[in-house]
């Protein structure tokens, strides 16, 4: 396994290089640039087009945007080798500092979402598979399909209206990651304050994935319990609990582990809308604001981190295959 892991890690290097290269040149195709946007924001102070052109040229020289694209990419790649993402064009803060503030928030939000989704969807799907076409299976299918069809931004607005001090109840905060006085709280109080703020965002990120994974888990479980080795285990006199939880469920988890490799990146992308609605200063909101302001260093850093998390999550999924099913091995067979 060590040799396999080393090969996969080494393959990440050219993969990341290709992703960053494509991302760098794609964002250059977007209309507008940081220099022009800064000149437009200061239009009132500029008395003539000549002054605006001078400001744009000076800004391009300041940011190095007057150099050829391959030179700009080479400079960024050189900084990346030193774990330096440069400074933001928007507020001149180090990019690594801005990401250091936003990444833990998004990871906390998404890790909680993943845990809740998998802890609920797998048992729910397994229960539905054991009693297919029953009243519980039909009712759960109806409810889950309804949930899956609801757009998350609409659900977020409804939760704000119903539970966030809109026209009805005022149970949960609707903005921010913590309260203003959270720094004065104890550790337990601070964790409770964070959990209180994350209730509505986690609901918005959870329900659609819960609906999809529970039905997927049901289909996978149904396929497994119809296999011959399940009939053999029952014929040997094993208890139904042992047959289901040790033999059937373990093999039914393999397709779910495959989906786990794509769940984290999709949650990072899906949290953009939720973070914007609930004013959560996470990676999604940071990326959205960076795209609007053409903040190239921040965009490149977010693209690099997202690609890295994707590759790592896929690698973790491959390792979990061996943990779940001992028949799967990374060693070359004779």
URFENZI-V804404 format. One record per pair of residues at least 6 apart in sequence whose C-alpha atoms are under 8 Angstrom apart, sorted by the first residue. I is the first residue (numbers start at 1). J is the second residue. D is the distance in Angstrom with one decimal. If there is no record, write none. Layout:
i=I j=J d=D
i=I j=J d=D
This chain:
i=1 j=330 d=5.8
i=1 j=331 d=6.9
i=4 j=330 d=6.6
i=8 j=315 d=7.5
i=12 j=311 d=7.0
i=16 j=304 d=7.2
i=16 j=307 d=6.8
i=16 j=308 d=7.1
i=19 j=304 d=7.7
i=19 j=307 d=7.3
i=20 j=300 d=7.1
i=20 j=303 d=7.1
i=20 j=304 d=6.4
i=21 j=73 d=7.7
i=23 j=300 d=7.2
i=23 j=303 d=7.3
i=24 j=73 d=7.2
i=24 j=300 d=6.8
i=25 j=69 d=7.9
i=27 j=296 d=7.7
i=32 j=294 d=7.5
i=33 j=294 d=5.9
i=34 j=89 d=7.1
i=34 j=293 d=6.7
i=34 j=294 d=5.4
i=34 j=295 d=6.7
i=35 j=55 d=7.9
i=35 j=56 d=5.1
i=35 j=57 d=7.6
i=35 j=59 d=5.3
i=35 j=60 d=5.8
i=36 j=56 d=5.9
i=37 j=293 d=7.2
i=38 j=56 d=7.8
i=39 j=52 d=6.1
i=39 j=55 d=6.5
i=39 j=56 d=6.2
i=43 j=52 d=7.7
i=46 j=52 d=6.1
i=57 j=66 d=7.8
i=60 j=66 d=5.4
i=63 j=89 d=7.6
i=64 j=72 d=7.2
i=65 j=72 d=7.4
i=76 j=85 d=7.2
i=76 j=86 d=7.9
i=79 j=85 d=6.2
i=79 j=86 d=7.2
i=84 j=96 d=7.2
i=85 j=94 d=7.4
i=85 j=95 d=5.7
i=85 j=96 d=6.2
i=85 j=297 d=6.4
i=85 j=298 d=7.7
i=85 j=301 d=6.3
i=86 j=94 d=6.0
i=86 j=95 d=5.9
i=86 j=96 d=7.8
i=86 j=297 d=6.4
i=87 j=93 d=5.4
i=87 j=94 d=4.2
i=87 j=95 d=5.2
i=87 j=297 d=6.8
i=88 j=94 d=6.1
i=88 j=95 d=5.6
i=88 j=295 d=6.4
i=88 j=296 d=7.8
i=88 j=297 d=6.0
i=88 j=298 d=6.3
i=89 j=295 d=5.4
i=89 j=296 d=7.5
i=89 j=297 d=7.4
i=90 j=293 d=7.1
i=90 j=295 d=6.3
i=95 j=297 d=7.0
i=95 j=298 d=5.9
i=95 j=301 d=7.5
i=99 j=283 d=7.2
i=99 j=302 d=7.9
i=101 j=282 d=7.7
i=102 j=281 d=5.9
i=102 j=282 d=4.2
i=102 j=283 d=5.2
i=102 j=286 d=7.3
i=103 j=282 d=6.1
i=103 j=283 d=5.6
i=104 j=282 d=7.8
i=105 j=177 d=7.6
i=105 j=281 d=7.3
i=105 j=282 d=5.4
i=105 j=283 d=7.8
i=106 j=268 d=7.4
i=106 j=271 d=7.9
i=106 j=282 d=5.0
i=106 j=283 d=5.9
i=106 j=284 d=7.6
i=109 j=198 d=7.2
i=109 j=201 d=7.9
i=109 j=202 d=6.7
i=110 j=202 d=8.0
i=110 j=264 d=7.2
i=110 j=267 d=6.4
i=110 j=268 d=7.2
i=112 j=202 d=7.4
i=113 j=202 d=5.9
i=113 j=205 d=6.6
i=113 j=206 d=5.6
i=114 j=206 d=7.8
i=114 j=263 d=7.9
i=114 j=264 d=7.8
i=116 j=206 d=7.3
i=117 j=206 d=6.1
i=117 j=207 d=7.9
i=117 j=209 d=6.6
i=117 j=210 d=5.1
i=117 j=213 d=7.7
i=118 j=210 d=7.6
i=118 j=213 d=7.7
i=120 j=210 d=7.3
i=120 j=214 d=7.9
i=121 j=210 d=5.6
i=121 j=211 d=7.4
i=121 j=213 d=5.8
i=121 j=214 d=4.2
i=121 j=215 d=8.0
i=121 j=217 d=7.2
i=122 j=213 d=7.4
i=122 j=214 d=5.9
i=122 j=217 d=5.8
i=122 j=218 d=8.0
i=124 j=214 d=6.1
i=124 j=218 d=7.9
i=125 j=213 d=7.9
i=125 j=214 d=4.6
i=125 j=215 d=5.9
i=125 j=216 d=7.4
i=125 j=217 d=4.9
i=125 j=218 d=4.1
i=125 j=219 d=7.9
i=125 j=221 d=7.6
i=126 j=217 d=6.6
i=126 j=218 d=5.6
i=126 j=221 d=6.1
i=126 j=249 d=7.6
i=127 j=218 d=7.8
i=128 j=136 d=7.2
i=128 j=137 d=5.0
i=128 j=218 d=6.1
i=129 j=137 d=7.9
i=129 j=218 d=5.0
i=129 j=219 d=7.2
i=129 j=221 d=6.0
i=129 j=222 d=5.4
i=130 j=222 d=7.6
i=131 j=137 d=6.8
i=141 j=215 d=7.6
i=144 j=210 d=7.9
i=144 j=211 d=4.8
i=144 j=212 d=7.8
i=145 j=211 d=6.7
i=147 j=207 d=6.4
i=147 j=208 d=6.2
i=147 j=211 d=6.7
i=148 j=207 d=7.1
i=148 j=208 d=4.7
i=148 j=209 d=7.7
i=148 j=211 d=5.7
i=148 j=212 d=7.0
i=149 j=208 d=7.8
i=150 j=208 d=7.8
i=152 j=204 d=5.6
i=152 j=205 d=7.2
i=152 j=208 d=8.0
i=152 j=274 d=7.7
i=153 j=204 d=7.9
i=153 j=273 d=6.9
i=153 j=274 d=6.9
i=153 j=277 d=7.8
i=155 j=204 d=6.5
i=156 j=200 d=7.4
i=156 j=201 d=7.5
i=156 j=204 d=6.1
i=156 j=274 d=7.4
i=156 j=277 d=7.5
i=159 j=200 d=7.0
i=160 j=166 d=6.1
i=160 j=174 d=6.5
i=161 j=167 d=5.7
i=161 j=168 d=6.8
i=162 j=168 d=5.2
i=162 j=169 d=5.8
i=162 j=170 d=7.8
i=163 j=169 d=4.8
i=163 j=170 d=5.3
i=163 j=171 d=5.5
i=163 j=172 d=6.3
i=164 j=170 d=4.8
i=164 j=171 d=5.9
i=164 j=172 d=5.2
i=164 j=173 d=5.9
i=164 j=174 d=5.8
i=165 j=171 d=7.1
i=165 j=172 d=7.8
i=172 j=196 d=6.5
i=172 j=197 d=6.7
i=172 j=199 d=7.4
i=172 j=200 d=7.4
i=173 j=196 d=7.4
i=173 j=197 d=5.7
i=174 j=197 d=7.2
i=174 j=200 d=7.6
i=174 j=278 d=5.6
i=174 j=279 d=7.9
i=175 j=197 d=7.5
i=175 j=277 d=8.0
i=175 j=278 d=4.6
i=175 j=279 d=5.0
i=175 j=280 d=6.6
i=176 j=197 d=7.0
i=176 j=278 d=6.5
i=176 j=279 d=5.3
i=176 j=280 d=4.8
i=176 j=281 d=7.1
i=177 j=194 d=6.1
i=177 j=197 d=5.9
i=177 j=198 d=7.1
i=177 j=280 d=5.6
i=177 j=281 d=7.3
i=178 j=190 d=7.9
i=178 j=193 d=6.1
i=178 j=194 d=5.4
i=178 j=197 d=6.3
i=179 j=193 d=7.0
i=182 j=189 d=8.0
i=182 j=190 d=5.8
i=182 j=193 d=7.1
i=183 j=190 d=7.4
i=201 j=274 d=6.4
i=201 j=275 d=7.7
i=201 j=278 d=7.2
i=204 j=274 d=7.4
i=205 j=267 d=7.6
i=205 j=270 d=7.7
i=205 j=271 d=7.2
i=205 j=274 d=7.7
i=213 j=256 d=7.7
i=216 j=256 d=7.8
i=217 j=252 d=7.2
i=217 j=253 d=7.7
i=217 j=256 d=7.0
i=220 j=252 d=5.3
i=220 j=253 d=7.8
i=220 j=255 d=7.3
i=221 j=248 d=7.0
i=221 j=249 d=6.7
i=221 j=252 d=5.2
i=224 j=230 d=7.7
i=224 j=248 d=5.9
i=224 j=249 d=8.0
i=224 j=251 d=7.0
i=224 j=252 d=6.2
i=225 j=244 d=7.9
i=225 j=248 d=6.0
i=230 j=243 d=6.9
i=230 j=247 d=7.2
i=230 j=248 d=7.0
i=233 j=243 d=6.5
i=234 j=240 d=7.3
i=234 j=243 d=6.9
i=250 j=324 d=6.2
i=250 j=325 d=7.3
i=251 j=324 d=7.3
i=251 j=325 d=6.9
i=253 j=324 d=7.6
i=254 j=321 d=6.6
i=254 j=324 d=7.3
i=254 j=325 d=8.0
i=257 j=317 d=5.7
i=257 j=320 d=7.2
i=257 j=321 d=7.3
i=258 j=314 d=7.9
i=258 j=317 d=6.2
i=258 j=318 d=7.9
i=260 j=313 d=7.4
i=260 j=314 d=7.8
i=260 j=317 d=6.6
i=261 j=310 d=7.1
i=261 j=313 d=4.8
i=261 j=314 d=4.3
i=261 j=315 d=7.7
i=261 j=316 d=7.4
i=261 j=317 d=5.6
i=262 j=310 d=6.9
i=262 j=313 d=7.3
i=262 j=314 d=7.2
i=264 j=309 d=7.7
i=264 j=310 d=7.2
i=264 j=313 d=7.2
i=265 j=306 d=6.7
i=265 j=309 d=7.0
i=265 j=310 d=5.7
i=268 j=283 d=7.7
i=268 j=284 d=6.8
i=268 j=306 d=7.8
i=269 j=284 d=6.8
i=270 j=284 d=8.0
i=271 j=284 d=5.8
i=272 j=283 d=7.6
i=272 j=284 d=3.9
i=272 j=285 d=5.6
i=272 j=287 d=7.9
i=272 j=288 d=7.0
i=273 j=284 d=7.5
i=273 j=285 d=7.8
i=275 j=281 d=6.9
i=275 j=282 d=6.6
i=275 j=284 d=6.3
i=275 j=285 d=5.7
i=276 j=284 d=7.7
i=276 j=285 d=5.6
i=279 j=285 d=7.9
i=283 j=302 d=7.6
i=287 j=298 d=7.3
i=287 j=299 d=6.3
i=287 j=302 d=6.9
i=290 j=296 d=7.5
i=290 j=298 d=6.4
i=290 j=299 d=6.2
i=291 j=299 d=6.8
i=321 j=328 d=6.7
i=322 j=328 d=5.3
i=322 j=329 d=6.1
